[in-house]
Amino acid sequence: MTGNRSAPCAVEPAEPGSLEAAGILRLYLAEMISRFYGRPTDDAEIDRHLAEGHGSDDLTPPTGLLLLARRGGAVVGCVGLRRLDAQTLELTRMFVRPDVRGDGVAAELLGSAELAAREFGARAIRLTTRQDLVEARTLYAKHGYAEIPPYGDDPLADHWFEKKLD
């Protein structure tokens, strides 16, 4: 699958444990591990990270939500939301397959997540990211997310963003 910006994505909720969701979430985790350590990863290392609590089981209502983006029937990306408090959700697990990056999938996922957050009654979305995720920081800034002081206890985070929802 290559650049086809004119083909819209279908963005739908999914159970994190479903086969399709688990597959795209493993791709997400593989990229996060590889980029952080600057080397390839393998299934055993991904399994260790999942066993250490880096799973996505909390991305289910009423505490969260996982959205999958599909194009031509194939899952091409994902994004999650989890409740931080009554009026704030955290954006997490934002991932777009490398073969469709630059095609607008991330913007579609982000817009769908913001709509879902409003439906959850949220007034703000927060997120954490890392220095090495330059594309992510650029995407968030482009879509109205502003850097904020640190929150939470993620030892890998070194950038924090928030967007107020209307």
C-alpha positions, 0 to 999 in steps of 0.5 A, a space after each residue: 500500500 503506498 501513498 493514496 491520500 485520496 482514499 479515506 480511512 474508516 476509523 472504528 473502535 476495536 477491542 485491544 485483544 482482537 487479532 487485528 488490534 493486537 497486530 497493529 499494537 505489536 507493530 507500534 511497540 516494535 517501532 517504539 522499542 527499536 527507535 528508543 534503543 536504536 536497533 531492531 527488536 524481536 518478538 521475544 523482546 516485544 513479549 517481555 515489554 507486554 508482560 511488564 505492563 506495556 499492554 493496552 488492555 485499559 483502552 476499553 470503555 468506560 476508562 478508555 478507547 482504542 481506534 483502528 484506521 482501515 484503508 481498503 480493509 487493511 488496518 493501517 494505524 491506531 490510536 488510544 484514549 485513556 481517562 486521566 480524570 473526569 475531564 481529561 483523556 490521554 492520547 496514546 498508542 498513536 501509530 501509522 504503518 510506515 508504508 502509508 505515512 504522509 497520506 493523512 492517516 495520522 490526521 484522520 486518527 487524531 481527528 477521530 480521537 478528538 471527536 471520541 474524547 468530546 463524546 466521553 465528555 472530556 474538555 482536554 486531551 493530554 499526551 506524552 512523547 519522546 525526543 526521538 519521535 520528531 514526526 509525532 511532535 510536529 503532528 501534534 503542534 500542527 493540530 493545536 497541541 501545546 507543550 505543557 509542564 510534565 505530568 504523570 510518571 512515564 520515565 520515557 517521556 520528555 515532551 508533554 502536550 495538551 489540547 483544550 477541546 471546545 
